[in-house]
């Protein structure tokens, strides 16, 4: 099973893209654990909450893989621990060792880096609506991907263009 992850700043279409790709490829989808955690526990998270979110994300990813072993060709993941690493360092200036250890241990096959060219969509959990911060975060994710060996592609354009770019890249991959 090829594990494909969508990452990028807030409001860049990661969830929509992963949902559409999972539907198109009839593949399992791992949602972003952080969203459910924050909806249940509130938006005012702490550094220690990010560790709890990381543990939940790892557990959720592994459960979905176990439930789908040997069946689908692809597995789509709406954000991974790299997102928590970036978020933790951006907000708190540090990252919990568990997150860094898991990033080193867990292997993914392909990354879809979602660009900031979609309009910002307000929701109760999002924190950085200003374009400058979104672009700054995009470049942090891009730098992170260029420093590792897993293949990746930038996803941009409207929803249709993003889906088509991702489908083509995955099929060529």
N, C-alpha and C positions, 0 to 999 in steps of 0.2 A: 504494500500500500504506500503510495507516494503521499507524503505529508506536505501540504501547501499552506503557507501562512500569509495572511494579509496583515501588514503593519503600516503605521503612519500616524500622523497627528489626529486629533479629534475632528470629527465631522468631515472625513475624507472618503466616506463611502465604503469602509471596510466591511461592515456588517451586511450591507446590501449586496456588495460584490460576492462575499462568501456564500450568502444564502442563494444567490442566483447561480453561482458555480456549482454548489452542491446539488441544486435542482437539475441543472443541465447535465451534469455527469452522473446523476443518481448516486451520489456519494454522501457519506456522513459529514456532519458539520459540528464543530465544537464552538459554541458561542463564547463570547468574552465573559469570563467568570466575574471580573471586576464589576461589570454593570449590575448584575444581580446582587452582588455583595453590597454595593453602595446603595442600591434601591432599598434593600432591607435594613441597612445599618446607618444610612445617612451619608451625606456628601462630605461631612467634616472628618475625613480619614486622617490617620496618624501614620508615622513611619512603620510602626508595628502592624498596622492594618495591611500594609502592602505585603508583608510577609504572609499574613493569613490569606490574602488574595492569591499570592504565588502558590501556596500549598494547595488551595482550592483549584487553581488553574491546572496544575500538574495532575491532580487527582481526576479532574474532569476529562482532560485529554486522554489519560490512560484508560479510564472507564469506557470511553467511546471507542477507543481502539479495540479493547477487549470484546466489546459487544459486536464489533464488525470484523473480527479477524477473518482473513482469507476471502472476503467477499468483494469489496469494491477496489477499484484501481487507485482511486484518489481519496484523500481525507483532507477537508478544508478546516482551517483553524483561524478563527477571528481573533487575532492578536496572540502573541506568545509572551514568554518571560522577558524578551528583549524590550517589549513595550513597558513592562514594569521596571526594568532597569533604567530606561530612559526617564520614565516618570519619576522614579525615586531620586535619581541624581538631579533632575531638573527642579523638583520641589524641595527636596531635603538635603541635597548636596552629598548624598551617600547612598549606597545600595547594600542591602543585607547579603551576607555571604551565601546564604542558601540560594538566593536568586542567581548569583554568579556561578555557583557550583552547578545548578541545574542547567543553565545556559550552556556550560561547557560539556555537560553529559548528554543532553537531549539533542537528537539529530533531526533535522528537517530537510526536505528535498528541494524546495523552491519557495522563494519569497516574492510577494506582490507588494511593492511599496506604493501606497496610494498618495498621490500628490494633493496639494492644497488648492487646486483649481476649481473645486466645487464651491458653491456658495455655502457660507456658514449656516448651519441649522441649529437654532437654540434648543437646548433641552436641559432638564434640571440637574444633570450631572456634569455638563461640559464647563470648562474653566477658562479657556483662552480663545475668545472670539476674535481678537485683533490679528490682522493678517501678518504683521511682523513676527509675532511669536509663533504662529502656525508655520511660517516659512523657516524660522530658526529650528523648530522641532523637526520639520521635514529633513533639513540638512543634517541634523544629528542622526536621524534614522539612516539616511543615505550613507553617512560616514561609517556608521556601524556595519552596514551591509558590505561596503567596499573592503572592510578589514577582515572579512571571513570568506570562506571558500564556497559557500552554498550559492548556487545561481539565483539571480533575482532580476526583476524588471520593474521599471516605473510604470504605474498605471495612472493615466490622466484622461481628460476629456469628460464628456457627459456620461451619464450612466450607461448608455448603449455602447459608446466607444470603449469605456472601461471594460465592460463585459466582453466585448469582441477582442480587445487586446489581450485580456487575460486568457480567454479560451484558446486563442491562437498560440500564445506562448506556452500554455500547458500542453496542448496537442503536439507542438514542436519539441517540447522538452521530453 
